[in-house]
Amino acid sequence: MPNLHEKKCLACEGIGAALNDAAITDLIAKLNPTWQLSADKTSIKRRFDFKGFAKTIGFVNAVAWIASQENHHPDVQFGYNYCEVIFTTHALKGLSENDFICAAKVDLLLS
């Protein structure tokens, strides 16, 4: 079975229902432990800290590239020296494997 970062996202429309608790627990364990599951289990979030604006923007651009390649787009909030990335599958009003695939690819940016 391929690692999450080796998989490709599927089109969100028509992929079924949001993941159940067991699937979420299994998939989040495969990510960097700093990813946080929202209280309602509909999104995952991670904060990244940087030394300066240029490094932050470089990271934001890399996240945008991943999102474009996978056609699965996070909410991104950033400032001078930080970036927060939030994944959810809006079409399902919850989490899909796509969220975890993209989070795993984002994790690779800093490994």
Order of alpha helices (4+ residues) and beta strands (2+ residues): alpha-beta-beta-alpha-beta-beta-alpha
